Amino acid sequence: MKTSPVIVALDYPDQASALALVERLDPTLCRLKVGKELFTRAGPPVVEALVKRGYEVFLDLKFHDIPNTVAAACDAAADLGVWMMNLHASGGRRMMEAARERLEKRSQRPRLIAVTILTSLGEADLAEIGFTGTPAENVSRLAALADDCGLDGVVCSPREAAALRRERGPEFLLVTPGVRPASTSLDDQKRVMTPADALAAGASHLVIGRPVTAAEDPVAALQAILQSLKQN
Ligand code: C5P
């Protein structure tokens, strides 16, 4: 495998706990995701510490605001040296294009992907906020809009990956959480796929948290996941 498709979710409340896990990992085996909790508590220094240790970082802050504000936030994220960041596609075309255009001014543009419909929202939740149609229809429509705005891909459920891969072609990034090796606990995830099945369905990257971070030996857990991908 040339580059690992695994992105380990660093869901920790402070920098020390996050770095304690990271010291046991290896940047040739995975990338890292920093989300809202860790970033809100530990701030830019935690991202910079990870980048300094040679990791490619996905800053998962799901920006959603007026175009100028989101473009400026993306610029700030790029200054931290992140590899990938995201925003909500429902912020609309002008917001997505403004963010992409701002990042394009850089010699090395970080990847920019969109969240379509949060997997926590069902059809009734969508209807209540004025979205008609099924979650799957909304996911397809917003992924098409993100693609049309020049974004690199979307975050999606592994169950949405096959349809999105068909609709959006081979280059579009499909970053999927909700992935569990066959032998591990589901935690609070309900509808999961194994890493190999998620890749076979069309995912380009797998966001995996607790199966690695809560393992007694995180590197062994990660290596077992990577091994399961080679066998397919
Ligand atoms: O520990 P686990 O593998 O469940 O972590 C998955 C990560 O992906 C967490 O950071 C979680 O917030 C994120 N995520 C998710 N489901 C979504 C979107 C994001 O689990 N639909």
Boltz pocket constraint, residues with backbone or C-beta under 6 A from the ligand:
constraints:
  - pocket:
      binder: B
      contacts: [[A, 9], [A, 11], [A, 35], [A, 118], [A, 119], [A, 120], [A, 177], [A, 178], [A, 179], [A, 186], [A, 187], [A, 189], [A, 207], [A, 208], [A, 209], [A, 210], [A, 211]]
      max_distance: 6.0
